[in-house]
């Protein structure tokens, strides 16, 4: 294949348009519908920032609300109700007699025998309230008179469902509100007492004296009962028992269980120490294989790999010299596998140490608990004696208290049987909740505010996550790329460390280039001999399978003619197009196709660096000089079907070379001689170089990097491909983590 002077006119291909999926599908999918999968993906990707914002917002606002809620002072309310008129037939007759003498229009205001408005004012007057407030202040509770009066509410209970207007009852409702429950309780009890005394205390003086005597005795008895209860509680806490007689069997059972646990732990510790000693012995002998032999299947695979490499070394040692690259590589693999096995054995040793430490710590805890329990059992007789004495005395005191309280109830019954004009029908009591605790009437909406903060914080954090998703214009999944570009998805290349280490730089790397040229056929190539290091890349099975799938999808594209030439390009630097081009060429060559890999990136060539080839002359030299293609094209030392045309010397004006007719002629020559020609092009954005190449190939493959390629840059690249009438076969996603 020689360079010729009579360049033929290059004709545009009929297929030089975007595929139907790029044009027709866009009419059906003009508006992107809300994808539940996409929403779920955004929530998963932005979960850390969403959780951080939610915790920050909810925590800060919630703390403020809780702090303000705690600063809100509680307000307690106590009340009681008085029946101030007797319910009798005589009272009803008196009311009817008065009603008959009163005009109908004044009936509602004159039918009552008692002036309730005046009564309410009298009950709140200084004569009734003054002595009570003075008594409150005498107990070191300085309260202003006006404050007490403003917090005291006295009103008549009305029948709300009476027609045509509410009708008043004979009941007076007395309520007092204050921030101190002791003050509320004192005041309502005092008011109830004073009001009853006002209605006829002299007729109850004897009964009241009896009640007073009992009331004087009750505090002392109650105090003694409380003290005895505290002493019983102290005995229980000191000896850690509820009832010594009932707790004794349980303590003995617990002691037996602790002894069994201690013995089991001692056996486990001894067994673990034996295992540790065996592993330590194997480690000192450097025998990691024995340690890992009985472990998981993953270790068995490593051991099998080591045995396989050792077998290959034994096989190759008889055929090759000791300094052979193959033997050096195999020995390096052997050393790496042994090092990996030794590291895994050390991890197992660390796990054994941690397990042993945990068992010993648990043993200490159980031993301490056993000692405490033994001490508790020794003190059990003392606790039983003290408990019995205190219970006997408490029983006597409680019996006396019950007798006094019963006697007080008798006196109260006698007082109730006296003909008293007024009677307490409810209370005095303080408002309490269902559990019997004092209930504040101050409205506390802290829970409602906290719930609102949680909802708002959650919505704000989710909104922030979606906002960040919109601001960071990159693709996260192959489906996102397929939806955005509306192009076929030809391949998904997973993220692998091998792909990021293709270019291995060696400090000492010498190459001996030998040129063998034949005049009639393209059989010349450079044999690269690396004396100090050799660039070699091995991929994991998922990566290899991804490249095989990519090549298969390209081969099965339903076009009128087979794809003879491909352009591999991308929108941004670092998307991995050169890596895709190299590996696609290697896969195609491995199935028997004659493949030419052309580095058309004349501005920043990468192919020769990735493959470790010399770049003395290449594509740019074939365009600018009369150099023979036989002198420029190199055959891969690893595959005889793979040929590489490096970029050559960087020209001052790449556009001029790529726009020449000679470039078109050479591309036609490549198509005629090779089964497949792959071009590694420059970036599509801000450079016209790639569009010149993509316009003259059978198809273009667009490489898009997951979590890297900017959406706007990809859109600009696709618009450029539309303008150049390039045939875009589809997209390949790179660095996929899923």
Secondary structure, 3 states (H helix, E strand, C coil): CCCCCCCCCCCCCCCCCCCHHHHHHHHHCCCCCCCHHHHHHHHHHCHHHHHHHHHHHHHHHHHHHHHHHHHCCCCEEEEEEEECCCCCHHHHHHHHHHHHCCCHHHHHHHCCCCCHHHHHHHHCCHHHHHHHHHHHHHCCCCCCHHHHHHHEEEEEEEECCCCCCCEEEEEEEEEEEECCHHHHHHHHHHHHHHHHHHHHHHHHHHHHHHHHHHHHHHHHHHHHHHHHHHHHHHHHHHHCCCCHHHHHHHHHHHHHHHHHHHHHHHHHHHHHHHHHHHHHHHHHHCCHHHHHCCCCHHHHHHHHHHHHHHHHHHHHHCCCCCCCHHHHHHHHHHHHHHHHHHHHHHHHHHHHHHHHHHHHHHHHHHHHHHHHHHHHHHCHHHHHHHHHHHHHHHHHHHHHHHHHHHHHHHHHHHHHHCCCCCEEEEEEEECECCCCCECECCCCCHHHHHHHHHHHHHHHHHHHHHHHHHHCCECCCHHHHHHHHCCCEEEEEECCHHHHHCCCCCCCCCEEEEECCCCCCCCCCEEEEECCCCCCCCCCHHHHHHHHHHHHHHHCCCCCCCCCEEEEEECCCCCCHHHHHHHHHHHHHHCCCCEEEEECCCCCCCHHHHHCCCCCCCHHHHHHCCCCHHHHCEECCCCCCEEEECCCCCCCCHHHHHCCHHHHHHHHHHHHHCCEEEEECCCCCCCCHHHHHHCCCCEEEEEEECCCCEHHHHHHHHHHHHHCCCCEEEEEEEEECC
